[in-house]
Amino acid sequence: MVAGGWSPKTRYHRLAQVAWVRPLTPTGTVRIGFNVVDDEPFQHDPGQFVGVELGIDGLGYARSPYCILSEPNEENRFELVVRVVRNGPVSRYLGSCQVGEKITFRGPTGRSMVPKDDERDVVLMATGVGVGPFHSLASHLLTHGFARPITLFWGLRLAEDICLTDELDELARHHPNFSYEITLSQPPPGWSGLRGRITESVPPLLSHLGGTRYYLCGNGAMTEEMATALSDLGAADEFIHQEHYFNQKHVPDPVVLAAIRSRFVAADLFSPLAHQQAHASLFHLDSPLGGSGNADPSAPTEVGRRMPRIADRTRQGGGEE
């Protein structure tokens, strides 16, 4: 496999050189530093990504996007955190790169995660290497005097997947308004941190939902389930930012969503879902069309399955302001 070999018309026309490669975990996570060596400036915002292109002899090109780990700088360099996976040729190539090798890429591109104001708390929820852009965002905000609480919840499978704690500890040490928790879905004996998936361990810890911006990054199942649950409970879409790395088309199961919603302890916002369910229950009880009159408003009906779309419309008139 070789990097490069692009045509003049491709968007992957930029060049970066590998400055260093650091294995972070025994499970295949690596951190890679790059120096941009073309003639174009490189400036990024937290949350933006680069797309890496790999030419595979006889097979064509493979391409993959990676969010930038490093804080914005003016030195034409950037860092990535990559999970090397067996069926990912670009990740395997990056994980095996040697210092001095060059890659072709495009970017930076994508939406900035920097909030438009500093009037709200920030809650970050990541799985796996989805923590990368959150490290960039938290570092940037804290460096520039963001004073509201920033809380990071990071979901991993194994204790062997844990990394970047030195960097996160340093942020917490220098900035009292930053804190983080790691939750493991397969914790070892004696693990003292959070247990379970993000959707299991985090909802009971959120004492309120209003006045907060939510950033969700990583597994598309987690981001879509958590975003839908937050939406159903009254958080407005404009304060929920999603970046999914895979499972992009995940459709949450109504039973799973009901379980996630039941774990939330916060009840400070108007819930469009609860309002609609109560209305549907009253309609069923009063309906002359019959019915047993014992409908369970929390049951995962087809109405509930469509609820995320309905909740979006309802929230415009009665959700969080």
Stockholm file with secondary structure:
# STOCKHOLM 1.0

chainA/1-321         MVAGGWSPKTRYHRLAQVAWVRPLTPTGTVRIGFNVVDDEPFQHDPGQFVGVELGIDGLGYARSPYCILSEPNEENRFELVVRVVRNGPVSRYLGSCQVGEKITFRGPTGRSMVPKDDERDVVLMATGVGVGPFHSLASHLLTHGFARPITLFWGLRLAEDICLTDELDELARHHPNFSYEITLSQPPPGWSGLRGRITESVPPLLSHLGGTRYYLCGNGAMTEEMATALSDLGAADEFIHQEHYFNQKHVPDPVVLAAIRSRFVAADLFSPLAHQQAHASLFHLDSPLGGSGNADPSAPTEVGRRMPRIADRTRQGGGEE
#=GR chainA/1-321 SS CBSCCCCTTCSCCEEEEEEEEEECCTTSEEEEEEEECSSSCCCCCTTCEEEEEEEETTTEEEEEEEEBCSCCCSSSEEEEEEECCTTCHHHHHHHTCCTTCEEEEEEEESCCCCCSCSSSEEEEEEEGGGHHHHHHHHHHHHHTTCCSCEEEEEEESSGGGCCCHHHHHHHHHHCTTEEEEEEESSCCTTCCSEESCHHHHSGGGCSCCTTEEEEEEEEHHHHHHHHHHHHHTTCCGGGEEEEEEECTTCCCCHHHHHHHHHHCCCCCSCCHHHHHHHHHHHHHHHCTTCCCSCCCTTSCCHHHHTHHHHHHHHHHHHSCC
#=GC SS_cons         CBSCCCCTTCSCCEEEEEEEEEECCTTSEEEEEEEECSSSCCCCCTTCEEEEEEEETTTEEEEEEEEBCSCCCSSSEEEEEEECCTTCHHHHHHHTCCTTCEEEEEEEESCCCCCSCSSSEEEEEEEGGGHHHHHHHHHHHHHTTCCSCEEEEEEESSGGGCCCHHHHHHHHHHCTTEEEEEEESSCCTTCCSEESCHHHHSGGGCSCCTTEEEEEEEEHHHHHHHHHHHHHTTCCGGGEEEEEEECTTCCCCHHHHHHHHHHCCCCCSCCHHHHHHHHHHHHHHHCTTCCCSCCCTTSCCHHHHTHHHHHHHHHHHHSCC
//
